[in-house]
Structure formats: C-alpha cells, structure tokens
Amino acid sequence: MECIVHFEVVHHGAGDVAKLRGLVMTPEGEKPSPLDLEQMFSSMGYDVACEDEDSLVFLPRGAGSDVEEIRVKKLDMGEETFTPDAHLRAIAEQLMSKPNRPM
C-alpha cells in the first residue's frame, strides 16, 4: 500500500522550512515504521535517525549537515477524509435562507 509522507525540513540558520512529500510502500493497512521513514529519507539524500517515535522527529546522524531536523506532519494512507469548505457552506446558507420575493 502506498503511503504519502508529508514532512518539513528545517535548515540551520536559514529560518527556512521546506515542505516536502515522499512515498513509502507498506503492507496493506499498516503505517510505515520509523525505519521505513529513515530509508525513505536516505533515498532522498537525508542521513537522519529517528529521535522521537511518537511525534516522528528525525535528526541528522553526522556533523556538518545543513539540516537541523525533519518533522513528519502527515501520513496519507489513501483513506478518504472529508473537510468541509466553510466558504462554500456560507454561500449555500446565504442563498437558501432568502425567502422567495417578487422582483
């Protein structure tokens, strides 16, 4: 099963955060392990190790890396999620609440 990993890379001193995505293949219904994520980051050129398994924070292994940390923000396992659109709902409510008036 494909898992899209949404993550942020924090660089030293730049104050810049890169928002990136990666892909991990996992058995059906299983989330990727920290080792799976380390291998994905390694294939992308980041030599990191998992520092906190609960919040999925990865730190560089060696000195001299320009990466301060990598934070996994979301694991997209392909499950459908519904997010209501507040603007669309407000427009629909506004149109439906008006009584029929002659012009």
N, C-alpha and C positions, 0 to 999 in steps of 0.2 A: 504494500500500500504506500502511496506517495504521501509525504508529509512536507508541507512548505513551512520553512522556519523563517520567521520574521525576526530580525535582530538588529542591534545598534552597535557600531564600532566607535569607541571613544578613543581619540588620538591624544598623545601627550602634548600639552602646552597649546594646542591649536584651538581648544574650546569648540572644536568641530565634532559633530556626531553624524556619522554616516549611517543611514537607514538602508539596510540591505536585506536580501532574501536568499535562501539556499534550499536545496532539495535533499531529503533523506528518504531512502526506501526502508520500510519496516514491515514486519509480518502483519497480517490483517488484524485490525483492532488494537494494536499496540502502539504506544507512544515511543519515540526514539529515546534511547538511553543517553546519559552524558557522554559515554564513549562514542556512540554513533555521531553525536554532535561534534565531538573533538575531531573525528575523522573527516566530517564534512568541512569543518573549518580548516583542517590541514590541507585538504584538496583545493581550498580556495587561497592557500598561501599564508594562513594564520597558524602559528605554532603556539597553541594555547592549551591550558589544562583547566578542568572544572574546579572552581573554588567553592561554589555553593550550589549543591544539587537542588535545593528547594527553589531558589529563585533563578537558577541557571545563569550564573555569572561565571565568565571564563577570563582568566588572567594569562598573560604571556609567560612562557616557560623560561626563556633566556633573557639576559640583559641586552639592552641595545635595541629593543623593539620599539617602533613608534606607536604601538597600540597600548593604551592604558588598560582597557578592559573591553569585553564583549558581553552584551546583555541580551539574552533571548527574550523577546517581547510576546511572541505568539507562536503557537504550534497549530497550523491549519491542517487538520486531518481529512478535510474534504466533507465534513459534516455541514449540512445546511444550517445556517443561522439567519434569523430574521432580525433586522434592525429597522425599527420604524423611522420613517422620514418625517421629522417634526414640521418642516415647511410644507410638505405635501398635505399632511393632515390638517394644518391650519387653513390652507386654501380650501380643502374639501369641506371643512366645518363651516367656513365662512359662506361658501356657495350654498350649502344645504340649509342653513339657518334662515335665509331670506325668504319671507313669505311671498307668494305669488301676488304681485301688484300689477294693476294695469299701467301701461305706459302713458 
